[in-house]
């Protein structure tokens, strides 16, 4: 979570994240990358859309990172369902094709990143997206 103080956004505790990708190697790589950052805490993983929804019912994270290609539901209905379960949760969609970015945003995601982008870009995007979300929540 973030807290606005003196115009700067500060981490007050580890950001709770749920990862969802049907490929175990992708989940493992993302976990390894994110767990190296003290401001991130992976609280759960899911291999399917139904598993993600089940997990979200019991553990509402600060951030969902999910694969565009989760096979059970279309992305727009999945994002909508996650927002109903966790209204303050941020959603970042990962995809193997950069051209899916606009569709991901139209589906309700807060951000999109291509799986071909660098780990540094992924980390920077997560931090930027969470800071923007915090600003919006503080203005409301």
C-alpha positions in Angstrom: 0.0 0.0 0.0 1.0 3.6 -0.4 0.5 6.7 1.7 0.7 10.3 0.5 3.0 12.4 2.6 4.5 15.7 1.8 3.9 15.3 -1.9 5.8 12.0 -2.1 4.3 8.5 -2.2 5.8 6.2 0.4 5.4 2.5 0.8 3.9 1.9 4.2 4.0 -1.9 3.9 4.6 -4.5 1.3 2.2 -4.4 -1.7 0.2 -7.6 -1.8 0.1 -9.2 -5.2 -1.8 -12.2 -6.8 -0.2 -13.6 -10.0 -2.3 -15.4 -12.5 -0.9 -17.2 -15.6 -1.6 -20.6 -17.0 2.1 -21.2 -17.6 3.9 -22.3 -14.4 7.3 -21.1 -15.7 5.9 -17.6 -16.2 4.5 -17.5 -12.7 7.8 -18.8 -11.3 9.8 -16.2 -13.1 7.5 -13.4 -12.1 7.5 -14.5 -8.5 11.3 -14.7 -8.5 11.5 -11.2 -9.9 9.0 -9.6 -7.6 10.1 -11.3 -4.4 13.5 -9.7 -4.8 11.8 -6.3 -4.2 11.1 -5.5 -0.6 8.0 -3.5 -1.5 6.3 -6.6 -3.1 4.7 -9.6 -1.5 3.2 -12.4 -3.5 0.2 -13.6 -1.5 -1.1 -16.1 -4.0 -0.9 -17.5 -7.5 -3.5 -18.9 -9.9 -3.3 -21.0 -13.0 -6.8 -20.3 -14.3 -9.4 -17.6 -14.2 -11.7 -19.7 -11.9 -8.8 -20.2 -9.5 -8.0 -16.5 -9.6 -11.6 -15.6 -8.7 -11.6 -18.2 -5.9 -8.4 -16.8 -4.4 -9.7 -13.2 -4.8 -12.7 -14.0 -2.7 -10.5 -14.8 0.3 -7.5 -12.6 -0.3 -8.1 -9.2 -1.7 -4.7 -7.9 -3.0 -3.4 -4.5 -3.8 -2.5 -5.7 -7.2 -3.5 -8.4 -9.7 -1.0 -9.3 -12.4 -2.8 -11.6 -14.9 -2.2 -13.1 -18.2 -4.3 -12.0 -21.2 -4.6 -15.6 -22.2 -6.2 -17.1 -19.1 -8.3 -19.7 -20.9 -11.6 -19.8 -19.1 -13.1 -16.3 -19.5 -12.7 -13.3 -21.7 -10.6 -10.6 -20.1 -13.2 -7.9 -19.8 -15.6 -10.1 -17.7 -12.7 -11.3 -15.6 -11.5 -7.8 -14.8 -15.0 -6.7 -14.0 -15.5 -9.6 -11.6 -12.2 -8.8 -9.9 -13.2 -5.2 -9.5 -16.4 -6.3 -7.8 -14.6 -8.5 -5.4 -11.7 -6.1 -4.7 -12.8 -2.5 -5.7 -9.4 -1.0 -4.7 -7.3 -3.7 -6.4 -5.2 -2.6 -9.4 -5.1 -4.8 -12.5 -2.1 -5.2 -14.7 -2.4 -7.5 -17.7 0.5 -9.3 -19.3 0.4 -10.5 -22.9 2.7 -12.0 -25.4 1.6 -9.5 -28.1 2.2 -5.8 -27.6 -0.8 -4.9 -29.8 -3.1 -6.3 -27.2 -2.3 -3.3 -24.9 -5.2 -1.2 -26.1 -7.7 -4.0 -25.8 -6.4 -4.7 -22.3 -7.0 -1.1 -21.3 -10.4 -1.1 -22.9 -11.2 -4.3 -20.9 -10.7 -2.3 -17.7 -7.1 -3.0 -16.9 -5.0 -0.2 -15.3 -2.0 -1.1 -17.4 -0.6 -3.6 -19.9 2.9 -4.9 -20.4 4.2 -7.2 -23.0 5.9 -10.4 -21.9 8.7 -9.5 -24.2 9.6 -6.4 -22.3 12.5 -6.3 -19.8 12.1 -7.1 -16.1 13.2 -3.5 -15.4 10.3 -2.2 -17.5 7.9 -4.5 -15.7 9.0 -3.3 -12.3 8.9 0.3 -13.3 5.4 -0.1 -14.7 4.1 -1.8 -11.6 5.5 1.0 -9.4 4.1 3.7 -11.7 0.7 2.1 -11.9 0.4 1.7 -8.2 1.5 5.4 -7.6 -1.1 6.6 -10.1 -3.8 4.4 -8.4 -2.8 5.9 -5.0 -3.0 9.4 -6.3 -6.5 8.7 -7.7 -7.7 7.2 -4.4 -6.3 10.1 -2.4 -8.1 12.6 -4.7 -11.4 10.8 -4.3 
